[in-house]
Amino acid sequence: MLLKGEITVAEIGARQSNNIIYSVQANCSNVLIDGSEHRLWYFREVNQAEKNEASVLRLRLLLSKFTTGNEFQDFLPDVLDTIAAEMHSPIAFFHTINKDQETIHLQGWSKQTLKLFCNIKDPQKHYPISAAGLWVDCFHEKKTIIYNDYEKLTHKRGLPTGNEKLVRILTVPVIKDNLVVAILVVGNKQHEYNQNDVKQTEYMTNILWDFFEKKRDEEILEESRRFNEKLLDTIPFPMDVVDQNGIILFASNRMKKLLKEDLVGKRCWNVYKDDEKQCGHCPLHQKIEVDKSQAIISAGALGGKTLKIYHTGILFGGQDAILEIFQDISDEKSLQAQLIQSERLASVGLLAAGVAHEINNPLSYAMLNLEHMSSLIRKNVPVS
């Protein structure tokens, strides 16, 4: 017997005599027997642990494709489609619960759910728990709940006109610190949900929640970053943030417009100093101290300008850094130099006046005495 290679491997559902569906892995291979080609089929039951592991692996693989920059709601329908397919359920939706435990925030539905069950114009994005259907029973009981016969339930609220008929649902709450923070719902599986479905769905729900938290934190950080940038741009001076080695980590828009180049990743003195040398009194010669502030004067910068640079130690991106604010004082220095020169000239004038005064006073006294003596001589000496 010569193995020619496997054709396919697939997982299918099989029904037991007690009407319970279980998973079977079907494998098909091409083989040669006595010179003729045949297909060899062999089957293996897939246990629940393997099934759960495979579902989790497929879900993680999908989530790994959504990197920083993607908003959660943008890819949530694709994620819910994957969960719905794993659970053989056309319905899947995921909503979060506010900390007050009274308000539901609608996050998203699978694409199939939107087609079958969401024929509502402008659905509310927030509404109270008390206004929700029986799928929030898992919120009240804080446990996963299966309803395999929706029609027989007496406390159901019904569905809006035009929606597909609801047959059965499985609802899973996410509980953190004894509070329900989210709910995942799958529904209308062809066969009844069972405890194996519960375990599989709970695995995937926890993965989805962990990813939701991660994306939410990323979005909060990004929103904070944008706010801080806007706040920094309100300061009427160019500024940047540098690390201990002088590498620019951030530059304000005002600084970017001033230099008209990409600054991040470059050493600050290579960018700002005309001789591209670090200032001798640069605070980076010492270890950065967070919250410590000081100012230095740097001449020969940005094309012969004199800058006053204010430095403050901060934490930026998890590391010690320095916030630099640049003030051009070239005109101020020029005026100051003129003032000093003027003051010097005035001092010289005062000195000259003082000296002249000191010289002039005895000279005047002598002239008056000489004039008096001349008068006396004229009176007492006869004119010849």
C-alpha positions in Angstrom: 0.0 0.0 0.0 1.5 3.4 -1.1 0.3 6.6 0.6 -0.1 9.3 -2.0 -0.9 12.1 0.5 -3.8 13.4 2.5 -6.6 15.2 0.6 -8.4 16.9 3.4 -9.0 17.0 7.2 -12.3 18.3 8.4 -14.4 18.4 11.6 -18.0 17.3 11.3 -20.9 16.8 13.6 -22.3 13.4 14.3 -25.5 12.5 16.2 -25.5 9.8 18.9 -28.4 7.6 19.7 -29.5 9.9 22.6 -29.7 12.7 20.0 -26.6 14.5 21.3 -24.3 16.0 18.7 -20.6 15.4 19.0 -17.6 16.3 16.9 -15.7 13.9 14.7 -12.5 14.6 12.7 -12.7 13.1 9.2 -9.5 12.4 7.4 -9.3 11.4 3.7 -6.2 10.1 1.9 -5.3 8.8 -1.6 -3.8 5.4 -1.6 -2.7 2.8 -4.2 -3.9 -0.7 -3.7 -2.9 -3.4 -6.3 -2.1 -0.6 -8.8 -5.4 1.2 -8.5 -6.1 4.4 -6.7 -8.6 4.5 -3.8 -9.7 7.0 -1.2 -9.2 5.9 2.4 -11.4 7.6 5.0 -10.8 7.3 8.8 -12.6 9.1 11.6 -11.6 10.2 15.1 -13.9 11.6 17.8 -12.7 15.1 18.9 -13.0 15.4 22.7 -14.3 18.7 24.2 -10.9 19.8 25.5 -9.5 19.6 21.9 -12.5 21.4 20.6 -12.2 24.2 23.1 -8.5 24.5 22.4 -9.0 24.7 18.7 -11.7 27.4 19.1 -9.5 29.4 21.3 -6.6 29.1 18.9 -8.7 30.3 15.9 -10.1 33.2 17.9 -6.7 34.3 19.1 -5.3 34.0 15.6 -8.1 36.3 14.4 -7.6 38.9 17.2 -3.8 39.0 16.5 -4.6 40.5 13.1 -6.1 43.6 14.8 -3.2 45.7 15.9 -2.9 49.1 17.6 -4.8 51.7 15.7 -7.9 49.6 15.0 -10.9 50.6 17.0 -12.7 47.7 18.8 -16.1 48.3 17.1 -14.5 48.2 13.6 -13.5 44.5 13.9 -16.0 43.3 16.5 -18.5 42.0 13.8 -15.7 39.8 12.3 -14.8 38.4 15.8 -18.5 37.7 16.6 -18.8 36.0 13.2 -16.0 33.7 14.2 -17.6 32.9 17.6 -21.0 32.3 16.0 -19.4 29.9 13.5 -17.6 28.0 16.3 -20.9 27.7 18.2 -22.9 26.9 15.0 -25.1 29.8 15.9 -26.4 32.5 13.5 -26.9 34.9 16.4 -24.0 36.5 18.4 -23.7 39.8 20.1 -21.6 41.4 22.8 -22.5 44.2 25.1 -20.9 45.8 28.2 -22.4 46.9 31.5 -21.6 50.2 33.1 -20.1 50.4 36.6 -23.4 51.6 38.0 -24.7 48.1 37.1 -27.8 49.8 35.6 -26.8 50.8 32.1 -26.0 48.6 29.0 -23.6 49.8 26.4 -24.3 48.2 23.0 -20.9 47.2 21.5 -21.7 45.1 18.4 -23.4 42.2 16.7 -22.3 39.5 14.2 -23.1 40.3 10.6 -25.6 37.5 10.4 -27.4 38.9 13.5 -27.6 42.3 11.9 -29.3 40.7 8.9 -31.8 38.6 10.9 -32.5 40.3 14.1 -31.7 44.0 14.0 -34.2 45.5 11.6 -34.5 48.5 13.9 -33.8 52.1 12.7 -31.3 54.0 14.9 -31.1 51.5 17.8 -30.2 53.0 21.2 -26.6 52.6 22.1 -27.3 52.9 25.8 -30.4 51.7 27.8 -31.2 50.5 31.3 -30.9 46.9 32.3 -34.6 46.9 33.2 -35.5 47.6 29.5 -33.5 44.6 28.2 -34.9 41.2 27.3 -34.5 37.9 29.0 -30.9 37.6 27.8 -29.9 39.8 30.8 -31.1 37.0 33.2 -27.5 36.0 33.3 -26.7 39.4 34.7 -29.2 39.0 37.6 -28.1 35.4 38.4 -24.4 36.0 37.6 -24.0 32.8 35.8 -24.3 31.3 32.3 -27.8 30.5 31.3 -29.3 28.3 28.5 -32.8 28.7 27.2 -33.4 26.0 24.6 -37.1 26.7 24.1 -37.7 30.4 23.9 -41.3 30.1 22.9 -42.3 28.5 26.2 -40.7 31.2 28.4 -43.3 33.3 30.1 -41.1 36.3 30.9 -39.9 36.9 27.3 -40.5 40.4 25.9 -40.9 39.4 22.3 -39.1 40.9 19.3 -39.8 43.8 17.0 -41.8 43.2 13.9 -39.7 42.0 10.9 -37.1 40.1 12.9 -36.3 36.4 12.6 -37.9 34.0 15.1 -35.8 33.4 18.2 -35.6 29.7 19.1 -32.9 29.3 21.7 -30.0 31.3 23.3 -27.0 30.8 25.5 -25.9 33.9 27.5 -22.5 34.3 29.2 -21.8 37.0 31.8 -18.2 38.3 32.4 -17.8 38.9 36.1 -15.0 41.0 37.6 -14.8 41.9 41.3 -18.3 40.5 41.7 -19.7 42.9 39.1 -21.0 41.9 35.7 -19.0 43.9 33.2 -20.1 42.3 29.9 -22.5 39.8 28.3 -21.9 37.6 25.3 -25.0 36.0 23.7 -25.2 33.3 21.0 -28.4 31.9 19.7 -30.5 29.8 17.4 -28.2 26.9 17.1 -29.9 24.1 15.1 -29.7 21.7 18.1 -30.0 22.3 21.8 -27.1 24.0 23.7 -25.4 21.8 26.3 -22.7 22.1 29.0 -20.0 21.5 26.4 -21.3 24.6 24.6 -21.2 26.5 27.9 -17.5 25.7 28.5 -16.5 26.5 24.9 -18.4 29.8 24.9 -17.1 30.8 28.3 -13.5 30.3 27.0 -14.1 32.5 24.0 -16.0 35.1 26.1 -13.1 35.6 28.5 -10.7 35.9 25.6 -12.9 38.5 23.9 -13.2 40.5 27.2 -9.4 40.5 27.8 -9.0 41.8 24.3 -11.7 44.4 24.8 -10.0 45.7 27.9 -6.7 45.9 26.1 -8.2 47.8 23.2 -10.1 50.1 25.6 -6.9 50.9 27.5 -5.1 51.6 24.1 -7.9 53.9 23.1 -7.9 55.8 26.4 -4.1 56.2 26.1 -4.4 57.4 22.5 -7.2 59.9 23.5 -5.0 61.1 26.4 -2.0 61.5 24.0 -4.0 63.6 21.6 -5.4 65.7 24.4 -1.9 66.3 25.8 -0.6 67.2 22.3 -3.4 69.8 21.9 -2.7 71.1 25.3 1.1 71.5 24.6 0.3 73.2 21.3 -1.5 76.0 23.3 1.8 77.0 24.8 3.2 79.8 22.7 6.8 78.4 22.6 8.4 75.5 20.7 9.0 72.5 22.9 10.2 68.9 22.9 10.8 65.9 25.2 14.3 64.2 25.2 15.7 61.2 27.0 18.8 61.0 29.1 20.9 60.7 25.9 19.4 63.7 24.3 17.3 61.7 21.9 14.1 63.6 20.9 11.0 61.5 21.9 8.4 64.1 21.1 8.3 67.5 19.4 5.3 69.9 19.5 3.8 71.1 16.2 5.2 74.6 16.8 8.7 73.0 17.0 8.1 71.0 13.8 6.9 74.0 11.9 9.9 76.0 13.1 12.5 73.4 11.9 10.4 71.9 9.0 11.8 68.4 9.6 11.1 65.2 11.4 12.8 65.5 14.8 11.9 62.3 16.7 14.9 60.0 17.1 17.5 62.7 16.6 19.8 64.2 19.2 18.6 67.6 20.3 22.0 69.4 20.0 22.5 68.0 16.5 19.2 69.7 15.5 19.3 72.9 17.5 22.9 73.9 18.0 24.7 75.6 15.1 28.0 73.7 16.0 26.0 70.5 16.7 27.7 70.2 20.1 26.1 69.6 23.5 26.0 72.7 25.7 28.6 72.6 28.5 26.0 73.4 31.1 23.3 71.0 29.6 21.3 69.4 32.4 21.6 66.0 30.6 25.2 65.9 31.9 23.6 64.9 35.2 21.0 62.2 35.9 17.5 63.4 35.2 15.5 64.2 38.4 11.7 64.1 37.9 9.9 67.4 38.8 13.2 69.3 39.0 13.3 72.5 36.8 16.0 74.8 35.7 16.8 77.2 32.9 19.9 77.8 30.8 21.0 80.3 28.2 22.2 78.8 24.9 23.9 81.0 22.3 24.6 80.0 18.7 21.4 78.0 18.2 18.9 77.8 15.3 21.1 80.1 13.1 22.8 82.4 15.5 19.9 82.9 17.9 20.2 83.0 21.7 17.7 80.8 23.4 16.6 80.5 27.0 15.7 76.8 27.5 13.5 75.7 30.4 14.1 72.1 31.5 11.8 70.0 33.7 12.3 66.4 34.6 9.2 64.3 33.7 8.1 60.7 33.2 7.4 60.1 29.5 6.5 56.7 28.0 7.6 55.0 31.2 11.1 56.5 31.3 12.8 59.5 32.8 12.9 62.4 30.4 13.2 66.2 30.2 10.6 68.6 28.8 12.4 71.5 27.0 10.6 74.8 26.3 12.5 77.2 24.0 12.3 81.0 24.3 14.1 83.1 21.7 15.7 86.0 23.6 18.0 87.2 20.8 16.2 90.6 20.6 16.1 90.8 24.4 19.9 90.2 24.5 20.5 92.8 21.8 18.4 95.4 23.7 20.1 94.4 27.0 23.5 94.9 25.3 22.4 98.3 24.1 21.1 99.2 27.5 24.4 98.2 29.1 26.3 100.3 26.5 24.0 103.2 27.2 24.4 102.8 30.9 28.2 102.7 30.5 28.1 105.9 28.3 25.9 107.6 30.9 28.4 106.5 33.7 31.3 107.9 31.7 29.4 111.2 31.2 28.6 111.4 34.9 32.3 110.6 35.7 33.4 113.3 33.2 31.0 115.8 34.7 32.1 115.0 38.2 35.8 115.3 37.3 35.1 118.6 35.4 33.1 119.8 38.5 36.0 118.9 40.8 38.4 120.7 38.4 36.2 123.6 37.8 35.5 124.5 41.4 39.1 125.4 42.5 39.8 127.1 39.2 36.9 129.4 39.7 38.1 130.2 43.2 41.5 131.0 41.9 40.2 133.2 39.2 38.1 135.2 41.7 41.1 135.7 43.9 43.3 136.7 41.0 40.6 139.2 39.9 40.4 140.6 43.5 44.2 141.0 43.7 44.3 142.7 40.4 41.8 145.3 41.7 43.9 146.0 44.8 47.0 146.4 42.7 45.3 148.9 40.4 44.2 151.0 43.5 47.6 151.1 45.3 50.1 151.2 42.5 50.2 154.5 40.6 49.8 154.2 36.9 53.0 155.4 35.1 
